[in-house]
Amino acid sequence: MGRRKLIIAGAAFGVVWGAVLFPLLDTGNYVLIAVALSGALLCMGIIYGPAGAYMPELFGTNMRYSGAGFSYNLGGVLGGAAAPLIVTALAEAYSPSVGGWFMSAMALVSLACVLALPETAERDLDTV
């Protein structure tokens, strides 16, 4: 199927799943909570699985390791460190379900970014 297509599918799934995530979590039903978390982890797996191969392919051999490492870690810091702080502040100001809308918005940003990136499946990686 290809790495880029899977990442696009995962991001699109994240846009939709974010809208359903917090309403399912708020039910208090253990089965629905398990479904909510399983869907979120599925979304993450669909994206992170191929990302490890796709990101290095975006860079030439002279800076492949640095480019992929910097990009991955910068994304982790900005997305992983800032998101809980932002969602907590929004949840206190509005409602807990705003976390799902935040997830959908970030998935939409991710989708737009991946759509702007090139396909690397047929590219000669030595000449990037």
C-alpha positions as CSV (number, residue, x, y, z in Angstrom):
1,M,0.0,0.0,0.0
2,G,2.9,2.4,0.7
3,R,4.1,4.3,3.7
4,R,2.7,7.7,2.7
5,K,-0.8,6.3,2.0
6,L,-0.9,4.6,5.3
7,I,0.1,7.8,7.1
8,I,-2.6,9.7,5.2
9,A,-5.2,7.1,6.1
10,G,-4.1,7.2,9.8
11,A,-4.3,10.9,9.9
12,A,-7.7,10.9,8.3
13,F,-8.9,8.3,10.7
14,G,-7.6,10.5,13.5
15,V,-9.6,13.5,12.3
16,V,-12.8,11.4,12.6
17,W,-11.8,9.4,15.7
18,G,-11.0,12.6,17.7
19,A,-14.7,13.6,17.5
20,V,-15.8,10.2,18.9
21,L,-13.0,9.6,21.4
22,F,-14.1,11.8,24.4
23,P,-17.8,11.1,24.1
24,L,-17.0,7.4,24.3
25,L,-14.7,8.0,27.3
26,D,-17.3,10.0,29.1
27,T,-19.8,7.2,29.0
28,G,-18.2,5.4,32.0
29,N,-18.9,2.1,30.2
30,Y,-15.7,0.0,30.4
31,V,-16.4,-1.6,27.0
32,L,-16.9,1.7,25.3
33,I,-13.8,3.1,27.0
34,A,-11.8,0.1,25.7
35,V,-13.2,0.8,22.2
36,A,-12.2,4.5,22.5
37,L,-8.7,3.8,23.6
38,S,-8.2,1.0,21.1
39,G,-9.3,3.3,18.3
40,A,-6.8,5.9,19.4
41,L,-4.0,3.4,19.6
42,L,-5.0,2.0,16.2
43,C,-4.8,5.5,14.8
44,M,-1.3,6.0,16.4
45,G,-0.1,2.7,15.1
46,I,-1.2,3.3,11.6
47,I,0.8,6.5,11.6
48,Y,3.9,5.6,13.6
49,G,4.5,2.2,12.0
50,P,5.3,3.5,8.5
51,A,6.7,6.9,9.7
52,G,9.9,5.3,10.9
53,A,10.6,4.3,7.3
54,Y,9.1,7.3,5.6
55,M,10.8,10.1,7.4
56,P,14.4,9.0,6.6
57,E,13.4,8.7,2.9
58,L,12.6,12.4,2.9
59,F,16.3,13.3,3.4
60,G,19.4,12.8,1.3
61,T,22.0,10.4,2.4
62,N,24.3,13.2,3.6
63,M,21.8,14.3,6.3
64,R,19.3,11.4,6.5
65,Y,20.0,10.4,10.1
66,S,20.1,14.0,11.4
67,G,17.1,15.1,9.4
68,A,14.9,12.2,10.5
69,G,16.1,12.3,14.1
70,F,15.6,16.0,14.4
71,S,12.1,15.9,12.8
72,Y,10.9,13.0,14.9
73,N,12.1,14.5,18.1
74,L,10.9,18.0,17.4
75,G,7.5,16.6,16.6
76,G,7.6,14.6,19.8
77,V,8.5,17.6,21.9
78,L,6.0,20.0,20.3
79,G,3.2,17.5,20.0
80,G,3.9,15.3,23.0
81,A,4.8,18.0,25.5
82,A,2.5,20.8,24.6
83,A,-0.6,18.9,23.8
84,P,-1.5,17.7,27.3
85,L,-1.0,21.3,28.6
86,I,-3.1,22.8,25.9
87,V,-5.9,20.2,26.3
88,T,-5.9,20.5,30.1
89,A,-6.3,24.3,29.8
90,L,-9.1,24.0,27.2
91,A,-10.9,21.3,29.2
92,E,-10.9,23.5,32.3
93,A,-12.1,26.5,30.3
94,Y,-14.8,24.7,28.2
95,S,-15.4,20.9,28.6
96,P,-13.4,17.7,28.7
97,S,-14.7,16.7,25.3
98,V,-12.6,19.6,23.8
99,G,-9.7,17.2,23.9
100,G,-11.2,15.2,21.1
101,W,-11.6,18.2,19.0
102,F,-8.0,19.2,19.7
103,M,-7.0,15.7,18.5
104,S,-9.1,16.1,15.4
105,A,-7.5,19.5,14.7
106,M,-4.0,18.2,15.1
107,A,-4.8,15.2,12.9
108,L,-6.0,17.6,10.3
109,V,-2.8,19.5,10.5
110,S,-0.8,16.3,10.2
111,L,-2.9,15.3,7.2
112,A,-2.2,18.6,5.4
113,C,1.5,18.2,6.1
114,V,1.7,14.7,4.8
115,L,-0.3,15.6,1.7
116,A,2.3,18.3,1.1
117,L,5.2,15.8,1.3
118,P,6.4,13.8,-1.7
119,E,5.9,10.1,-2.3
120,T,9.1,8.3,-1.8
121,A,8.2,4.7,-2.9
122,E,9.7,4.9,-6.3
123,R,12.5,7.4,-5.6
124,D,16.2,6.5,-5.8
125,L,17.2,7.3,-2.2
126,D,20.8,7.8,-3.1
127,T,20.0,10.9,-5.2
128,V,17.6,12.6,-2.9
